[in-house]
């Protein structure tokens, strides 16, 4: 058996499977006919280039005895926590597979075919850029969870996040200030939270600290008005989901024009969970957002079980509660009660 054919076979299958995932996304989710057509053409082109080797490739296949099967089944590195991570991981999968095919074709004396796959690789790079420029972040509806250890009745952030995830919350933001914890402590906590959220398919956002977000491989970062700009973040890491806190229509419109994936809207009511917080913006600003803004948003600030209905009535679909959840005697029961109101 020629193991080079086995490598090519494994990678053409990997490439085709990755492209099929991306095709389905562009067809059924974003409904982007142009990207869907480009991806389909590449898949057919690659198969056509290798068609004369079909017998060699299939006969070299050892799927059930491949040691990669056991390795893959025992880890969760392929878990996805957002639409963006699904798209990114499959583009990387395709690019890596194409490069492997390209190099191994040269070994069997098929240099020209290898160069054809090199061209395919650069086409995929370009489609990836097109896809990401049109990709919109889908903010999970329901409760947007935040950490606030100082209000957590002696419980650690790790304990609180674990209870939030168990109760079904699908997005968690880590929010701690440097005066309360060192960067080293925050990173250690974020690494643990990242592991938990990834395993349970929960979106993980880090507030303020870009370095920590990158080091723990968070899905995104949330920015205040005095933090780095959206463009700053995109220059450093264009794959992060970017949220921006806004307090008025001008800030909301700027966040959109800058390319934010979602915005925070608040504080709706008076809150003391943040120092130097601005005055409540009230339900009027929330109503403006609902009627005029077309990117996802989360309502935040002073929202409790006894006033959440007012926020829901204005049209908010994602709602952040801080002390009401982290300070609850029983976090699971509190989230259950809140979800009943959301429904």
C-alpha positions in Angstrom: 0.0 0.0 0.0 1.2 3.5 -0.8 0.7 5.5 2.4 1.0 8.7 0.4 -2.3 7.9 -1.4 -3.8 7.2 2.1 -2.8 10.7 3.2 -4.2 12.3 0.1 -7.4 10.2 0.4 -7.9 11.3 4.1 -7.3 14.9 3.2 -9.6 15.1 0.1 -12.3 13.7 2.3 -11.5 16.1 5.1 -11.5 19.0 2.6 -14.8 18.0 1.0 -16.5 17.5 4.4 -15.3 21.0 5.6 -16.5 22.6 2.4 -19.9 20.9 2.6 -20.4 22.4 6.1 -19.5 25.8 4.8 -21.8 25.3 1.7 -24.7 24.4 3.9 -24.1 27.4 6.1 -24.0 29.8 3.1 -27.0 28.2 1.6 -29.4 27.9 4.5 -28.1 30.4 7.1 -26.6 33.4 5.4 -28.3 32.5 2.0 -25.3 33.9 0.2 -25.6 32.4 -3.3 -22.2 33.7 -4.5 -20.2 32.1 -1.7 -22.2 28.9 -1.9 -21.5 28.7 -5.7 -17.7 29.4 -5.2 -17.4 26.7 -2.5 -19.3 24.1 -4.6 -17.1 24.8 -7.6 -14.0 24.3 -5.5 -15.2 21.0 -4.2 -16.0 19.7 -7.7 -12.7 21.1 -9.1 -10.7 19.3 -6.4 -12.5 16.0 -7.0 -12.0 16.3 -10.8 -8.2 16.9 -10.4 -7.9 13.6 -8.4 -10.4 11.6 -10.3 -7.8 9.4 -12.1 -6.5 8.3 -8.7 -9.9 7.2 -7.3 -9.0 3.5 -7.3 -5.6 4.1 -5.6 -7.2 6.4 -3.0 -10.1 4.2 -2.1 -8.0 1.0 -1.9 -5.5 2.7 0.4 -8.2 3.7 2.9 -8.1 2.2 6.4 -10.8 4.3 8.2 -11.7 1.9 11.1 -8.1 1.1 12.0 -6.8 4.7 11.7 -5.4 5.8 15.1 -6.8 9.2 14.4 -10.3 7.8 15.1 -9.5 7.0 18.7 -7.8 10.3 19.3 -10.7 12.3 17.8 -13.3 10.4 19.8 -11.5 11.1 23.1 -11.2 14.9 22.9 -13.6 17.8 22.6 -11.3 20.2 20.8 -13.7 20.3 17.9 -16.6 21.7 20.0 -18.1 24.9 18.6 -19.4 27.7 20.8 -20.6 30.1 18.1 -21.5 30.4 14.5 -18.2 32.3 14.0 -16.2 29.4 15.5 -18.0 26.9 13.3 -17.1 28.9 10.2 -13.5 29.6 11.2 -12.7 26.0 12.2 -14.1 24.6 8.9 -12.2 27.1 6.8 -9.0 26.1 8.7 -9.8 22.5 8.2 -10.2 22.9 4.5 -7.0 25.0 4.1 -4.9 22.5 6.1 -6.2 19.6 4.1 -5.6 21.3 0.8 -2.0 22.1 1.8 -1.4 18.4 2.7 -2.8 17.3 -0.6 -0.7 19.8 -2.4 2.6 18.7 -0.8 1.9 14.9 -1.1 1.0 15.1 -4.7 4.6 16.2 -5.4 5.9 13.1 -3.7 4.1 10.8 -6.2 5.4 12.9 -9.2 2.3 15.0 -9.7 3.8 18.5 -9.3 1.4 20.1 -11.7 -1.6 18.8 -9.8 0.0 20.0 -6.6 0.2 23.5 -8.1 -3.5 23.3 -9.0 -4.2 22.6 -5.3 -2.0 25.5 -4.4 -4.3 27.7 -6.4 -7.3 26.2 -4.7 -5.8 27.0 -1.3 -5.5 30.7 -2.2 -9.1 30.7 -3.5 -10.2 29.4 -0.2 -8.3 32.1 1.6 -10.2 34.7 -0.4 -13.6 33.1 0.2 -12.9 33.0 3.9 -12.4 36.7 3.9 -15.6 37.2 1.9 -17.5 35.0 4.3 -16.3 36.7 7.5 -17.0 40.2 6.1 -20.7 39.2 5.7 -21.1 37.0 8.8 -23.4 38.4 11.5 -23.1 37.3 15.1 -26.2 35.7 16.6 -26.5 36.7 20.2 -28.2 33.9 22.2 -31.6 34.9 23.4 -32.5 34.7 27.1 -30.3 35.5 30.0 -26.8 37.0 29.4 -24.7 35.8 32.4 -22.0 38.0 34.0 -19.6 37.3 36.8 -19.3 39.6 39.8 -17.5 37.8 42.6 -17.8 40.6 45.1 -21.6 40.2 45.0 -21.6 36.4 44.9 -22.1 35.6 48.7 -18.7 34.1 49.1 -18.9 31.9 46.1 -16.1 31.9 43.5 -16.7 32.9 39.9 -16.0 29.3 38.9 -18.8 28.1 41.2 -21.2 30.7 39.9 -20.5 30.1 36.2 -20.9 26.3 36.7 -24.4 26.9 38.2 -25.3 29.3 35.4 -24.3 26.8 32.7 -26.1 24.0 34.5 -29.2 26.2 34.5 -29.0 26.6 30.7 -27.4 30.1 30.2 -25.8 30.1 26.8 -23.5 33.2 27.0 -21.2 34.2 29.9 -19.2 37.3 30.3 -16.3 37.4 32.7 -16.2 40.8 34.3 -13.7 41.7 37.0 -11.6 44.8 37.7 -7.9 44.9 38.3 -8.4 46.5 41.7 -10.2 43.4 42.8 -8.0 40.7 41.2 -4.6 40.5 39.6 -4.2 39.7 35.9 -2.7 36.4 36.8 -5.8 35.5 38.9 -8.2 36.6 36.2 -6.4 34.6 33.5 -6.4 31.4 35.7 -10.2 31.8 36.2 -10.8 32.5 32.5 -8.9 29.4 31.5 -11.2 27.3 33.7 -14.3 29.1 32.5 -13.2 28.7 28.9 -12.9 25.0 29.4 -16.4 24.7 30.9 -18.1 26.9 28.3 -16.5 25.2 25.4 -17.5 21.8 26.7 -21.1 22.9 27.0 -21.3 25.0 23.8 -21.6 28.3 25.7 -20.3 31.6 24.2 -17.6 33.1 26.4 -16.9 36.8 26.4 -14.2 38.6 28.4 -14.8 42.2 29.5 -12.2 44.8 28.9 -9.0 42.7 28.9 -7.9 41.8 25.4 -4.8 40.0 26.5 -6.8 37.7 28.7 -9.4 37.1 26.0 -6.7 36.1 23.6 -4.7 33.9 26.0 -7.7 31.9 27.2 -9.1 31.7 23.6 -12.4 33.4 24.5 -15.0 33.8 21.8 -15.1 37.5 22.2 -14.4 40.7 24.1 -16.8 43.4 25.5 -15.6 47.0 25.4 -16.6 50.1 27.3 -16.6 53.6 25.9 -13.1 54.3 27.3 -11.6 51.0 26.2 -9.8 50.1 23.0 -11.9 50.7 19.8 -13.5 48.1 17.7 -10.9 48.8 15.0 -8.1 48.4 17.5 -9.4 44.9 18.3 -9.9 43.9 14.7 -6.3 44.8 13.9 -5.0 42.6 16.7 -7.4 39.7 16.4 -10.1 39.8 13.7 -11.8 36.6 14.8 -13.1 37.8 18.2 -16.8 38.6 18.7 -16.9 42.3 19.7 -19.5 43.8 22.0 -19.6 47.5 22.9 -21.5 49.2 25.8 -23.6 52.1 24.7 -25.6 54.7 26.6 -27.2 56.8 23.8 -28.2 56.6 20.2 -24.9 58.3 19.0 -22.8 55.7 20.7 -25.0 52.9 19.3 -24.7 54.2 15.7 -20.9 54.6 16.1 -20.5 51.0 17.4 -22.4 49.8 14.3 -20.4 51.8 11.9 -17.2 50.7 13.6 -18.2 47.0 13.0 -19.3 45.8 16.5 -21.0 42.4 16.5 -23.5 43.4 19.2 -24.0 46.3 21.7 -24.9 46.6 25.4 -27.8 48.9 26.1 -27.9 50.5 29.5 -27.9 51.0 32.3 -31.7 50.7 32.0 -32.2 51.2 35.7 -30.0 52.5 38.5 -27.1 50.1 39.3 -24.2 49.9 41.6 -22.3 46.9 40.2 -19.9 49.2 38.3 -17.9 52.1 39.6 -18.3 55.5 37.9 -21.4 54.2 36.0 -23.4 56.8 34.1 -27.0 57.7 35.0 -29.7 55.3 34.0 -30.7 55.7 30.3 -34.2 54.4 31.0 -36.6 52.4 28.8 -36.7 55.2 26.2 -33.2 54.3 25.0 -34.1 50.6 24.9 -37.2 51.5 22.8 -35.0 53.5 20.4 -32.7 50.5 20.0 -35.5 48.1 19.3 -37.0 50.4 16.6 -33.8 51.6 14.9 -30.9 49.1 15.4 -30.5 45.9 13.4 -27.6 44.3 15.1 -28.0 42.1 18.3 -28.2 43.9 21.7 -28.3 43.0 25.3 -30.2 45.1 27.9 -28.3 45.6 31.1 -28.2 47.6 34.3 -30.4 47.3 37.4 -32.6 44.7 36.0 -34.3 42.4 38.6 -36.9 39.8 38.7 -39.5 42.3 39.7 -38.8 44.7 36.8 -37.7 42.4 34.0 -41.2 42.4 32.6 -40.8 46.1 31.7 -37.7 45.3 29.7 -39.3 42.3 27.9 -42.3 44.4 27.0 -40.1 46.9 25.2 -38.8 44.1 23.0 -35.5 43.0 24.6 -34.6 39.3 23.7 -31.2 39.1 25.5 -31.1 40.5 29.1 -28.2 40.7 31.5 -28.8 40.5 35.3 -25.8 40.6 37.6 -26.5 40.8 41.4 -30.0 39.2 40.9 -28.3 36.0 39.7 -24.8 35.9 41.3 -26.2 37.0 44.7 -29.2 34.6 44.7 -29.4 32.0 47.4 -30.1 29.4 44.8 -28.9 30.4 41.4 -30.6 27.6 39.5 -34.0 28.4 41.0 -33.5 32.1 40.3 -32.6 31.5 36.6 -35.7 29.1 36.3 -38.0 31.9 37.6 -36.4 34.4 35.3 -36.8 32.1 32.3 -40.4 31.6 33.1 -40.9 35.4 32.9 -38.9 35.5 29.6 -41.2 32.9 28.1 
